[in-house]
């Protein structure tokens, strides 16, 4: 169907429904169809729960019933043309939320500007990432690979060039695309990567993932195997997953949950030695990642999205304790406080750096040493919603990159008067990168060039911004 001068195809299955005998298995091919298929509406979403309370009023979470949940959507300027660059968007949501049906991800503006755009669903939570001894690991990532294979085999029918594919994502989507660069199964399926707020540092060991599976099975009253857990009704499994996640988040025994205690995600990629052979950052640092161009960055105050309810109660002792829990050095509070108005702002700055900004810089540095082009950005526009407490928060940049500020549901986060000029600037840079690999500023080099979008320094290229904060966190 035509929308705004571009052709849109929604709800196209790229793999078989992952239920019944296919539950917890690698994605299987979808049965072919011979009659015309209605692709005017988004397809089913995968099993998942709602967003956490603090973000549920800010982020849209479509829930669409149906079994054919491994589906994708395509926006194209003209299916009859050929050779157009392709953007494949992989959504975020901490590997437990999200879908390709989120209105902010609509690819009409990219298609308008000559880019065939694809959004997709992949399995989440237990279905996508639980470590099950009798089933393949990383099923959600295998879904993404299956979708990329579909793009490789079929995108020419929509005007796209399978040899000019950029994969992009935000948060867990950015962690996914950087992980895909390190996955042997994904090699050759894309040539460029855009990673917004995620850099391939967050995975689980099989030992830690097994702890989660054991705790899940205990709550369900079944054996910790795929065969046993598959007998649990989907609704009961999702509700138990939510309860377990809340319990792990509230557990004061940080040693018990190992790396989950820091990254807060019980369901995420597992280093199984097969589909994911190592922590993606380490694989890239060893020179074994895919030879791709990379555009990567973060937002100034990412962690406000998760911490803003604590703003009134964080004092200096609590701030110091929170930083220490993440391994910050003794002088971290003083360094971060130099540019922070309150102890709460100190915590936001520290955790934003630890979780998002510094990993992106580390990835750029290791790629620089290998002679691979990387373009780094920082997003600094501050949203006025919630009386401005969010600042330049996590996921805020997406509507600007997609040039979808007019979307009413996206305005829950941006407000109704977000600057269109900033969207024009950022979206154009993304289009340039997808089209020819050059977003319009110098690649990351010895001067550590970093392009600012919004906020202080908007439109400028900074050399090594905030070096003290960059050096604050040790390698990990």
LINQUI-V400774 format. One record per residue. N is the residue number from 1. RES is the residue in one letter. OMEGA is omega as a letter, one per 30 degrees, with the letter a starting at -180 (none if undefined). Layout:
{{N;RES;OMEGA} {N;RES;OMEGA}}
//
This chain:
{{1;X;a} {2;X;l} {3;X;l} {4;X;l} {5;X;l} {6;X;l} {7;X;a} {8;X;l} {9;X;a} {10;X;l} {11;X;l} {12;X;l} {13;X;l} {14;X;l} {15;X;a} {16;X;l} {17;X;a} {18;X;a} {19;X;a} {20;X;a} {21;X;a} {22;X;a} {23;X;l} {24;X;l} {25;X;l} {26;X;a} {27;X;l} {28;X;l} {29;X;l} {30;X;l} {31;X;l} {32;X;l} {33;X;a} {34;X;l} {35;X;l} {36;X;a} {37;X;l} {38;X;a} {39;X;a} {40;X;a} {41;X;l} {42;X;l} {43;X;a} {44;X;l} {45;X;a} {46;X;l} {47;X;a} {48;X;l} {49;X;l} {50;X;l} {51;X;l} {52;X;a} {53;X;a} {54;X;l} {55;X;a} {56;X;l} {57;X;a} {58;X;a} {59;X;a} {60;X;a} {61;X;l} {62;X;l} {63;X;a} {64;X;a} {65;X;l} {66;X;a} {67;X;a} {68;X;a} {69;X;l} {70;X;a} {71;X;l} {72;X;a} {73;X;a} {74;X;l} {75;X;a} {76;X;l} {77;X;a} {78;X;a} {79;X;a} {80;X;l} {81;X;l} {82;X;l} {83;X;a} {84;X;l} {85;X;a} {86;X;l} {87;X;l} {88;X;a} {89;X;l} {90;X;a} {91;X;l} {92;X;a} {93;X;l} {94;X;a} {95;X;l} {96;X;a} {97;X;l} {98;X;l} {99;X;l} {100;X;a} {101;X;l} {102;X;a} {103;X;a} {104;X;a} {105;X;a} {106;X;a} {107;X;a} {108;X;a} {109;X;l} {110;X;l} {111;X;l} {112;X;a} {113;X;l} {114;X;a} {115;X;l} {116;X;a} {117;X;a} {118;X;l} {119;X;a} {120;X;l} {121;X;l} {122;X;a} {123;X;a} {124;X;l} {125;X;a} {126;X;a} {127;X;a} {128;X;a} {129;X;l} {130;X;l} {131;X;a} {132;X;a} {133;X;a} {134;X;l} {135;X;l} {136;X;l} {137;X;l} {138;X;a} {139;X;l} {140;X;l} {141;X;l} {142;X;l} {143;X;l} {144;X;l} {145;X;l} {146;X;l} {147;X;l} {148;X;l} {149;X;l} {150;X;l} {151;X;a} {152;X;a} {153;X;a} {154;X;a} {155;X;l} {156;X;l} {157;X;l} {158;X;l} {159;X;a} {160;X;l} {161;X;a} {162;X;l} {163;X;l} {164;X;a} {165;X;l} {166;X;l} {167;X;a} {168;X;l} {169;X;a} {170;X;l} {171;X;l} {172;X;l} {173;X;l} {174;X;l} {175;X;l} {176;X;a} {177;X;l} {178;X;l} {179;X;l} {180;X;l} {181;X;a} {182;X;a} {183;X;l} {184;X;a} {185;X;a} {186;X;a} {187;X;l} {188;X;a} {189;X;l} {190;X;a} {191;X;a} {192;X;a} {193;X;l} {194;X;a} {195;X;l} {196;X;l} {197;X;l} {198;X;a} {199;X;l} {200;X;l} {201;X;a} {202;X;l} {203;X;l} {204;X;l} {205;X;l} {206;X;a} {207;X;l} {208;X;l} {209;X;l} {210;X;l} {211;X;l} {212;X;l} {213;X;l} {214;X;l} {215;X;l} {216;X;a} {217;X;l} {218;X;l} {219;X;a} {220;X;a} {221;X;l} {222;X;l} {223;X;a} {224;X;l} {225;X;l} {226;X;a} {227;X;a} {228;X;a} {229;X;l} {230;X;l} {231;X;a} {232;X;l} {233;X;a} {234;X;a} {235;X;l} {236;X;l} {237;X;l} {238;X;a} {239;X;l} {240;X;l} {241;X;l} {242;X;a} {243;X;l} {244;X;l} {245;X;l} {246;X;a} {247;X;l} {248;X;l} {249;X;a} {250;X;a} {251;X;a} {252;X;l} {253;X;a} {254;X;a} {255;X;a} {256;X;a} {257;X;l} {258;X;a} {259;X;l} {260;X;a} {261;X;l} {262;X;a} {263;X;l} {264;X;a} {265;X;a} {266;X;a} {267;X;a} {268;X;a} {269;X;a} {270;X;l} {271;X;a} {272;X;a} {273;X;a} {274;X;l} {275;X;l} {276;X;a} {277;X;l} {278;X;l} {279;X;a} {280;X;l} {281;X;a} {282;X;l} {283;X;l} {284;X;a} {285;X;l} {286;X;l} {287;X;a} {288;X;l} {289;X;l} {290;X;a} {291;X;a} {292;X;l} {293;X;a} {294;X;l} {295;X;a} {296;X;l} {297;X;a} {298;X;l} {299;X;a} {300;X;a} {301;X;a} {302;X;a} {303;X;l} {304;X;a} {305;X;a} {306;X;a} {307;X;a} {308;X;l} {309;X;a} {310;X;a} {311;X;a} {312;X;a} {313;X;a} {314;X;l} {315;X;a} {316;X;l} {317;X;l} {318;X;l} {319;X;l} {320;X;l} {321;X;a} {322;X;l} {323;X;a} {324;X;l} {325;X;l} {326;X;l} {327;X;l} {328;X;l} {329;X;a} {330;X;a} {331;X;a} {332;X;a} {333;X;a} {334;X;a} {335;X;a} {336;X;a} {337;X;a} {338;X;a} {339;X;a} {340;X;a} {341;X;a} {342;X;l} {343;X;l} {344;X;l} {345;X;l} {346;X;l} {347;X;l} {348;X;a} {349;X;a} {350;X;a} {351;X;l} {352;X;l} {353;X;a} {354;X;a} {355;X;a} {356;X;a} {357;X;a} {358;X;l} {359;X;l} {360;X;l} {361;X;l} {362;X;l} {363;X;l} {364;X;a} {365;X;a} {366;X;l} {367;X;l} {368;X;l} {369;X;l} {370;X;l} {371;X;a} {372;X;a} {373;X;l} {374;X;l} {375;X;a} {376;X;l} {377;X;l} {378;X;a} {379;X;a} {380;X;l} {381;X;a} {382;X;a} {383;X;l} {384;X;a} {385;X;a} {386;X;l} {387;X;l} {388;X;a} {389;X;a} {390;X;a} {391;X;l} {392;X;a} {393;X;l} {394;X;l} {395;X;a} {396;X;a} {397;X;a} {398;X;a} {399;X;l} {400;X;a} {401;X;l} {402;X;a} {403;X;a} {404;X;a} {405;X;a} {406;X;l} {407;X;a} {408;X;a} {409;X;l} {410;X;a} {411;X;l} {412;X;a} {413;X;a} {414;X;a} {415;X;a} {416;X;a} {417;X;l} {418;X;a} {419;X;l} {420;X;l} {421;X;l} {422;X;l} {423;X;l} {424;X;a} {425;X;a} {426;X;a} {427;X;l} {428;X;l} {429;X;l} {430;X;l} {431;X;l} {432;X;a} {433;X;l} {434;X;a} {435;X;a} {436;X;l} {437;X;a} {438;X;a} {439;X;l} {440;X;l} {441;X;a} {442;X;l} {443;X;l} {444;X;a} {445;X;a} {446;X;l} {447;X;l} {448;X;a} {449;X;a} {450;X;a} {451;X;l} {452;X;l} {453;X;l} {454;X;l} {455;X;l} {456;X;l} {457;X;a} {458;X;l} {459;X;a} {460;X;l} {461;X;a} {462;X;l} {463;X;l} {464;X;l} {465;X;l} {466;X;a} {467;X;l} {468;X;l} {469;X;l} {470;X;a} {471;X;a} {472;X;a} {473;X;l} {474;X;l} {475;X;l} {476;X;none}}
//
